[in-house]
Amino acid sequence: MKKIYRHVKFYIKTSLKSIRRHIGMTLSAAMAVSITLILISMFMLIGDNLKTFTYHIEKQLTIRVSIDNVATQKEKEALMADIKKMDGVKKVTFSSGKKELEEYKKEYKDSNHLFDMYDGKSSPIRDALIVDMENANQIDAACKEISTKKNVISADYGGDHTDEMISVFASIRSGSMIFIVFLVLIAALLIGNKIKMSIYTRREEIAVMRNVGASNWFIKAPMMLEGMLIGFFGSIIPVVLTIFGYQYLYQVFHGVFLSDMFQLQAVYPMTIQISLILIGIGMVVGLVGSFLSTTKYLRWKR
């Protein structure tokens, strides 16, 4: 146990000494990692919010079924019961023509006086059924099936435009993940190059350690720890910007983007989770980058 403690103490001391000795290279590598992690954070924030947008859009997707005016009350009730039995249907709500007219007035409040002529028994506004689905993926098939039923004039949910919007969001999220992987590889390469320069400046010290019988692991461990520390230092600025920067934007936009349909992801716990991921990415790429660099050098010098 004491031997392990001495080794760990030596590794930490050696890593910190190397960082102080090569502070310029350390700061440049850490700043390069910071810029990379800031970009990763931006794409992660965008991806999480697009996921939230998609969820709220799918949650608000309903099928509006327009009922034929000649249908009797009994036929309307039978239609409701028939739709409720369909797979994936969560709820069916009846909306009278009068209520539909009020909804139109609310939607077009700047010109709702145009609907005044439809008040009364002579209103051409049809009764409707509002169908909520359990899964947005089933909405298109359900809409087509409802359209074929008796006493149904039309069934609509937004159609291809809504599907295209959800598809675009999914494509952007996928592209963001690919770009994040690319940025992680860049961060590993930057730290690896810094460790290579550190190895070059310490080549005589490494040669002495090899001559006195030091193992490859004994030589590599301080440099791997150094890479992890560089990755950690490089993640501090991105973490601060992620938490406080997103919090500021959330307050500026009042939690929504353009409309209530696009509700932003809550600041917490999302920013904390992303911050932990950024720290993890920084330290892991530092470890991997330094490990590959030292392993390649020691194999070459063997």
N, C-alpha and C positions, 0 to 999 in steps of 0.2 A: 504493500500500500504506500509506504514511504517512497519507494522507487518511482511509482506512478506519479506521486505528488511532485517529486523533484523534476521528473520529465516534463510534466504539464507546466510547472513553474518556469522551467528553462525555455519551453516553446513560447510561452506568453512573453517572457522577457526578451527573447530573440526577435519575435515578431514586432513588438513595440519599438525595439531599438532600430530595426530595419525601417519602420515607418518614419521614425524621427530622422534617421539618417538620409532617407530619400523622400523628404516631405513634399518636394515639388512634384515628383512622379506620382506619389500617393494622392495628392490633391487633384492632379489632372485626371488620374484614373477614376477617382471617386466622383468628380464632376461629370465625366463622360457617362458613368453608370447612372448618376442622378438624372441626366437628360433622357437617357434611355428609359429609366423607370417612370419618369414623368409622362412620357408618351404611352407607356404600358398602362399607367393609371388612367389616362384620358380614355383609352380604348376600353378599359374595363368599366369605367363609369358610363360611357356611351352604351356599351353592351348590356349592362344591368338595367339601364333606363329603357332601352328598347324592349327588353324582356317585359318590363313593367307596362310599357305602352301596349304591347301585344296582349298581355293578360287583361288589361282594362277594356281594350277593344273587344276581345272575345267575350268578356263578361257582359258587356252591354249589347252584344249581338242578339237581336230577337227577330222573329218572323212576324210580320204584320199581315194578317189574313183579312182581306176585304170580303164581306158576306153579301150575297145577292139580296136586294131589297124585297124580293118576292118571297123569301124564305120565312116560314112561320117560326114562332118562338120554339115550338117543339123541334123543328128541324135544326135550329141554331144550337139547341141543347144537345141534340144527337151528334152534330158536327163537333162540338166541344169534347164530348165523351170519346168520339172516334179518334180525335187528334191526341187526346191524353194517353191513349193506349199505344201510341207509336213509340218505337225505341228511341231513347235519348231525350224524350220530351220531359222537362222538369216541371213546368207549370203552364197552364193556359188561362188567360185572363180575358174576360169579356169587356169590350169598350163600346158603349152605345154611340150612335151617330152624333148625339148632342155632345158627348164627352170628346169625341174626335174633333168636332168643330171647335171646342174650347182649346184643344191642343194645337190646332192650326193657328188660332188667334195668338197663343203664347209664342209659337215658333216664329210667326211673322208679326210681331207686336208693333213694328213701325208702320204697318199697313193693315192692321187687323180690322179696320173699318170696312174693308172690302168684303169681309165675311158676314157683315150684319144682315145682308139680304137673305142669308141662308137660315136665319133664326126662325124657329117655329116648326110646325108639322110638315111644311113643304120642303124642308132641307134635303138636298140630294146626297148629303154626306152619309155614307153607308156605315152600318155597324161593323165592328172589326174584332178579331181575336188576336191577342198578343201572346205569342208562343215563345217561352224561354227554353233554351236547350241546355242540357248538361255538358255537352262538349261541342265546341265551335266547329270541329271537323265534320260533325254530322249535319250541320245546318243546311248545306247546299242540297243534300239528298232529301232531307225532310221537307225543304221548301218545294222541291219538284213534286214530291208525293202529295203534299197538301194541295198543290195547284190542280191536281186531277180530281179532287173530291167534289161531290155534288154541292151546289149552292156557294161555291167559292169562285169569286170573280178574279181575284189575283192574290198571290202570296209573294212577299218581297222581303229581303233582309239587307240590301245594299249591294248584293251581287259581286260581280267580278272586281269592282274597284276596291272593296273591302278585302277580298282575297289577295289582290295584288299588293295592297299596303302591308298586310301581314307577311306576305312572301318577301317583300323588300326588306322589312325589318329583320327577318330570319337570315337573309343573305348578308346584310351588314354585320350581324352578330358573328356569322361564320367567318367573314373576311377579317373581322377584328381579331378573332382567335388566331388565325393564320399569321397576321401581322405581329401579334404579341409573341408568338413562338420565334419569329424572325428577329425581333428586338432582343429577346432573351439570348439568342445565339450571339448577337452583336455584343451584348454586355459581357458574356463569357470570353469572347475574343479580346475585348479591351482589357479586361483584368488579366487575361493570360499574357498579353503583350507586356503589361506592366511587370508581371512576375518574371518574364524573360529578361527584361532590363535589369531587374533586381538581381537575378542569378548572374548576369554578366558582370555586374559590379562586385559581386561576392565570389567570383570564380576561384580566387586564390584561397579564400576562407574555406570554400567547399572542398578544394583539393587537399588542404591540410586535414579536414575532417575525414576525408576518404582514406588518407594515409595512416591516420591513427585508428582506423578500423570502424568508423561510424557507419551504421547501416543506411541504406537508401531511405528507409522510413524516418530515421532520426534526422536526416537532412531535409526531407520533404515536409515533415509535420509543421515546422515554424512557418514555412512559406505558404502552406495550405491555410494555416490560421491567419496569416497576413492577408491572403486573398479574401477570406471570410470577413475580416475586419474592414477591408476596403469596400466590400459589398454592403456591409452594415452602415458605414459612414455615408456611402452614396445613396442609401435609402432614406436618410433623415429628412432631406429637403422634400422629396416626393411625398413622404408621409404627411408632413406639415401642410403642403399644398393640397393634398387630397382631402384632408379633414376640414381645414378652415376655408379653402378655396371653394369646395363643393357646398359647404354650409352657407357661404356668402351668396353663391348663385341660387341656391334653394330659396333663400329669403328674398332675393331680388325678384324671382319669378313667382313667389308665393306658392311654391309647391306644384305649379302646373306649367306646361310648356304650350303656349298658344291657346289651348282650350282645355276644358275639364276632362276631355277624353284622354289627353296625354298628361297623366299625373306622374310627377317625378318621384323617383324612389326616395324614401325617407333617408335622412342623413345618417342616422344610426339604426341598426348596426352595420349598414353597408360600408361606410367609410372605414370603420374599424377593421372589418374583414379584409377589405382591399389593402389597407395599410399593413396588416400582418402578412398578406400574400407578397407585397412589395419587399418587405424585410426578408422574408423567406427566399424570394427570387434572388435578391441581392447577395445574400450569404451563400446560397447554393451555387450560383454561377461563379462567385468568387472562389469557392472551394473547388469546383470542377475545373475552372480555367487554370488555377494555380497547380492543381494536381496534374493536368495534362502537360503543362509547360515543364514542370520539374521532372516528371517521368520521362519525357522526351529528351531533356538535357542529360539526365543521369544515365539513360540508356546509351546515348551518343558518346558520353565521356567514359563509359565503362572500359 
